[in-house]
C-alpha cells in the first residue's frame, strides 16, 4: 500500500483511521477516566479509508 499527495509527492505524512483495543480505567458509568495501555491494533489503516495529507490537507491517492 502506498499513499501519494496529489499536490506534492514529497509529502509523506497522512492521517487515516485505525482501530485499536485499549485497556481503560472507567468510572461507575463506563466513561473513560484514563487509558492504561494500548493492547493491540485490531484493524490497521486500509487502502479503502480516506487518507489526508498532513501538510496540505488534501485527500491522498492510495494504491493497495
C-alpha positions as CSV (number, residue, x, y, z in Angstrom):
1,X,0.0,0.0,0.0
2,X,1.3,3.5,-0.8
3,X,-0.2,6.9,-0.3
4,X,0.7,9.9,-2.5
5,X,-0.2,13.5,-2.1
6,X,-1.7,14.9,-5.3
7,X,-0.2,18.4,-4.6
8,X,3.3,17.4,-3.7
9,X,4.8,13.9,-3.9
10,X,7.5,14.8,-1.4
11,X,4.8,15.0,1.3
12,X,5.0,11.7,3.2
13,X,2.7,12.1,6.3
14,X,-1.0,11.4,6.3
15,X,-3.9,10.9,8.6
16,X,-6.3,7.9,8.4
17,X,-8.2,5.6,10.7
18,X,-7.0,2.5,12.6
19,X,-9.0,0.7,15.2
20,X,-7.1,-0.2,18.4
21,X,-8.0,-2.1,21.5
22,X,-7.1,-0.4,24.8
23,X,-7.3,-1.2,28.5
24,X,-9.2,1.6,30.2
25,X,-9.8,2.7,33.7
26,X,-13.5,3.7,33.8
27,X,-15.9,5.3,36.3
28,X,-19.1,3.8,37.5
29,X,-21.0,4.8,34.4
30,X,-18.4,3.3,32.0
31,X,-16.8,6.7,30.9
32,X,-13.1,6.6,30.3
33,X,-11.0,8.1,33.1
34,X,-7.6,7.1,31.7
35,X,-6.2,4.8,29.0
36,X,-4.0,2.4,30.9
37,X,-2.5,0.6,27.9
38,X,-2.9,0.1,24.1
39,X,-3.3,-3.6,23.8
40,X,-3.2,-4.2,20.1
41,X,-4.3,-2.9,16.7
42,X,-7.5,-4.7,15.7
43,X,-7.7,-3.1,12.2
44,X,-4.7,-1.2,10.8
45,X,-5.0,1.5,8.1
46,X,-6.7,0.3,5.0
47,X,-6.4,1.4,1.3
48,X,-10.2,1.9,1.3
49,X,-10.0,4.5,4.1
50,X,-9.7,8.3,3.4
51,X,-6.1,9.3,3.7
52,X,-5.4,13.1,4.1
53,X,-2.1,14.8,3.6
54,X,-1.0,16.4,6.9
55,X,1.0,19.1,5.1
56,X,-1.7,20.4,2.7
57,X,-5.0,18.8,3.9
58,X,-6.0,17.2,0.6
59,X,-7.1,13.7,0.1
60,X,-4.3,11.4,-1.0
61,X,-4.3,8.8,-3.7
62,X,-3.8,5.4,-2.1
63,X,-2.7,2.3,-4.1
64,X,-3.0,-1.1,-2.5
